[in-house]
Every structure is written in structure tokens, then in C-alpha cells.
Amino acid sequence: MILILKCPSKTIFMFFGWNPNRSKLPLQKHHKMSFETLKPEVVALLSKQEQSLTEKLTAICELLRQSIDYYDWVGFYFKNGDKEELKLRAFAGEPTDHIIIPFGKGICGQVAVSNKNFIVPDVKAQDNYIACSIDVKAEVVIPLFVNGENIGQIDIDSHSVDPFSTEDEDFLTFVNQSVAQIINKNDF
């Protein structure tokens, strides 16, 4: 079926098809690029001497959001000085009102306290969840450690239910370990 939408400035064609084998195909998590292909790109972005830490983190957020279909929002939060809260340092995606997140509140705040990875397949099933957008269906948060201390985290929101796997978890752990290697106390 073809649907044609006419607007004053343009005509939009939308194609809809039916695949009789769809129900027989295994459910796959789609990426534009493989995680292994992205690893050297992450390292290369972090090695750019002329950029600040925030610029490097923003570039990583943009790379991940553009390269992985179900990464709809990517951000780095860090501990806000001596306060028991996280502060957004860099992100790619829709702007958020959640610049500051208290420890223990929402998925990010829980990870700040637990020091453990947290994959949420369906945010509707979480009692302690901070809604960033009505479109967010799933979230993964991985803590970022420097010298054994949890100083921040990478946070990924998805508009798909249950898109994250252990491969995502392993890849994002790699990203955080790579970021940790270039962080020093002067960055905060």
C-alpha cells in the first residue's frame, strides 16, 4: 500500500508492505554499525588533544546516537562536586529538564548509589523512574569508575521496549573504561 500525503511545500510518499515470513524471522536488535567497529572510533574521539573533555563526551554521545538505531538519547552524568547529586555534562538527543538528578532518584540516581549496571527493559514497570519523555520505553545506565570510585555514568534512552542486551552492557562498559582513562581531577 502507498500513502501519499500532500503538504503545501512537499509531497510525502510512505510505503507499507507485508512480509509473510515476518513471524518466522527471529527478533533482532538492529545496529547501523557493530559495537566492535565503534570501539576504535570511540578511542579516536577521546584521543583528540585539541578538544575539552565535554567536547569529547558530546562527540561520543553523537556517535552512539547516530550509529545505533535504538539509542535515541545518550548522555553522561557526573557527580556534582561534593553534593549527593548528578549533573548532566554532555548529551545527544532531545533536550532534557533533568540536568540535576539526586542520588537514589530515578535509574541514574539508583546507579549512583548501587554502583551497578542497570538495564530497564520497560520503564513502565519501574516504580522509581524519572520520565524524560513519553517516547522513552527502555533505559540502560552504566556507572563510570575512576580509581575505583563511581564518578558518573553513561545513560541511554530508547524508544523501543527491551532493546538492550549484554552486548550493549559490555560495549558501554568499554566506553566508560575508555573515558575513565582520560579523566583527571582538573576536569571537575
C-alpha positions as CSV (number, residue, x, y, z in Angstrom):
1,M,0.0,0.0,0.0
2,I,1.2,3.5,-0.8
3,L,0.0,6.5,1.3
4,I,0.5,9.9,-0.3
5,L,0.5,13.0,1.9
6,K,0.4,16.4,0.2
7,C,1.6,19.4,2.1
8,P,1.9,22.9,0.6
9,S,5.7,22.6,0.4
10,K,6.2,18.9,-0.4
11,T,4.6,15.6,-1.1
12,I,5.5,12.6,1.1
13,F,5.2,9.0,0.0
14,M,5.0,6.3,2.6
15,F,5.3,2.7,1.6
16,F,3.7,-0.1,3.7
17,G,4.4,-3.8,2.9
18,W,3.5,-7.1,4.4
19,N,6.1,-9.8,4.8
20,P,4.6,-13.3,5.0
21,N,7.8,-14.6,6.6
22,R,8.0,-11.9,9.3
23,S,6.6,-14.1,12.0
24,K,9.2,-16.7,11.2
25,L,12.1,-14.4,11.4
26,P,14.0,-14.1,14.7
27,L,13.7,-10.8,16.6
28,Q,16.9,-8.9,16.1
29,K,18.3,-5.8,17.6
30,H,19.4,-3.6,14.7
31,H,22.5,-1.5,14.7
32,K,23.8,0.6,11.8
33,M,27.3,-0.3,13.0
34,S,28.7,-3.1,15.1
35,F,30.0,-2.5,18.5
36,E,33.4,-3.8,17.5
37,T,33.5,-1.2,14.7
38,L,32.6,1.6,17.1
39,K,35.3,0.8,19.7
40,P,38.2,2.3,17.7
41,E,36.0,5.3,16.8
42,V,35.4,6.0,20.5
43,V,39.1,5.7,21.3
44,A,39.9,8.1,18.4
45,L,37.4,10.7,19.6
46,L,38.9,10.5,23.1
47,S,42.4,11.0,21.8
48,K,41.8,14.4,20.2
49,Q,44.1,16.6,22.1
50,E,42.5,19.9,20.9
51,Q,39.1,19.2,22.4
52,S,37.9,19.6,26.0
53,L,36.5,16.7,27.9
54,T,33.0,18.0,27.4
55,E,33.5,18.2,23.6
56,K,34.9,14.6,23.6
57,L,31.9,13.3,25.6
58,T,29.5,15.1,23.3
59,A,31.1,13.7,20.3
60,I,30.8,10.2,21.8
61,C,27.1,10.8,22.5
62,E,26.5,11.9,19.0
63,L,28.5,8.9,17.5
64,L,26.5,6.4,19.6
65,R,23.1,8.0,18.9
66,Q,23.8,8.2,15.1
67,S,25.3,4.7,14.9
68,I,22.9,2.6,17.0
69,D,19.3,2.7,15.8
70,Y,17.7,2.2,19.3
71,Y,20.0,4.7,21.1
72,D,17.6,7.6,21.0
73,W,19.2,9.7,23.8
74,V,22.7,9.4,25.0
75,G,24.2,11.3,27.9
76,F,26.9,11.4,30.5
77,Y,26.1,12.4,34.1
78,F,28.8,13.1,36.7
79,K,28.8,13.6,40.4
80,N,28.2,17.3,41.1
81,G,31.1,18.2,43.4
82,D,30.5,17.2,47.0
83,K,26.8,17.2,46.5
84,E,24.7,13.9,46.6
85,E,23.5,14.5,43.0
86,L,24.4,14.0,39.4
87,K,24.9,16.8,36.8
88,L,24.4,16.3,33.1
89,R,27.7,17.1,31.3
90,A,27.1,16.0,27.7
91,F,24.3,14.5,25.6
92,A,22.9,13.9,22.2
93,G,19.2,13.8,21.6
94,E,16.2,15.8,22.7
95,P,17.0,18.4,25.5
96,T,16.0,17.2,29.0
97,D,14.8,19.0,32.1
98,H,16.8,16.6,34.1
99,I,20.1,18.5,34.4
100,I,20.4,17.6,38.1
101,I,19.4,14.2,39.5
102,P,19.5,13.5,43.2
103,F,21.2,10.3,44.3
104,G,18.7,7.5,44.6
105,K,16.1,9.1,42.4
106,G,15.3,7.5,39.0
107,I,17.5,5.0,37.2
108,C,20.6,7.2,37.1
109,G,20.2,8.2,40.8
110,Q,19.9,4.5,41.8
111,V,23.1,3.6,39.8
112,A,24.9,6.5,41.6
113,V,24.1,4.7,44.9
114,S,24.4,1.0,43.9
115,N,27.5,1.3,41.7
116,K,25.9,-1.4,39.4
117,N,24.8,-1.5,35.8
118,F,21.0,-1.1,35.4
119,I,19.1,-2.3,32.4
120,V,15.4,-1.4,32.3
121,P,13.6,-3.3,29.5
122,D,10.4,-1.4,30.1
123,V,10.3,1.8,32.1
124,K,6.6,1.5,32.8
125,A,7.5,-1.5,35.1
126,Q,9.8,0.7,37.3
127,D,8.5,2.5,40.4
128,N,11.5,4.7,40.8
129,Y,11.7,6.1,37.3
130,I,12.0,9.7,36.1
131,A,10.2,10.2,32.8
132,C,12.3,12.3,30.4
133,S,9.9,11.8,27.5
134,I,6.7,10.0,26.8
135,D,8.6,8.3,24.0
136,V,11.1,6.6,26.2
137,K,10.4,2.9,26.6
138,A,13.7,1.5,27.9
139,E,16.9,2.7,29.6
140,V,20.3,1.4,30.4
141,V,22.7,3.1,32.8
142,I,26.4,2.1,33.3
143,P,28.5,3.6,36.1
144,L,31.8,5.2,35.2
145,F,34.6,4.4,37.7
146,V,38.0,6.3,38.1
147,N,40.4,4.7,40.6
148,G,37.5,2.5,41.9
149,E,35.2,5.5,42.6
150,N,31.9,5.9,40.8
151,I,32.2,9.4,39.4
152,G,29.5,9.3,36.8
153,Q,27.6,7.3,34.3
154,I,26.5,6.9,30.7
155,D,22.7,6.9,30.3
156,I,20.9,5.6,27.1
157,D,17.2,6.0,26.5
158,S,15.4,4.1,23.8
159,H,12.0,4.5,22.2
160,S,11.8,0.7,21.8
161,V,10.8,-1.8,24.5
162,D,13.5,-4.2,25.6
163,P,16.2,-3.3,23.0
164,F,19.3,-3.7,25.3
165,S,21.4,-6.8,25.6
166,T,24.5,-7.9,27.4
167,E,26.4,-6.8,24.2
168,D,25.2,-3.2,24.9
169,E,26.2,-3.5,28.5
170,D,29.7,-4.8,27.6
171,F,30.1,-2.1,24.9
172,L,29.0,0.7,27.2
173,T,31.3,-0.6,29.9
174,F,34.2,-0.3,27.3
175,V,33.1,3.2,26.5
176,N,33.2,4.2,30.2
177,Q,36.6,2.5,30.8
178,S,37.9,4.4,27.8
179,V,36.6,7.7,29.1
180,A,38.0,7.0,32.6
181,Q,41.5,6.8,31.1
182,I,41.4,10.4,30.0
183,I,39.7,11.9,33.1
184,N,41.7,13.8,35.7
185,K,40.7,15.7,38.8
186,N,41.1,19.1,36.9
187,D,38.1,18.1,34.7
188,F,35.7,18.6,37.7
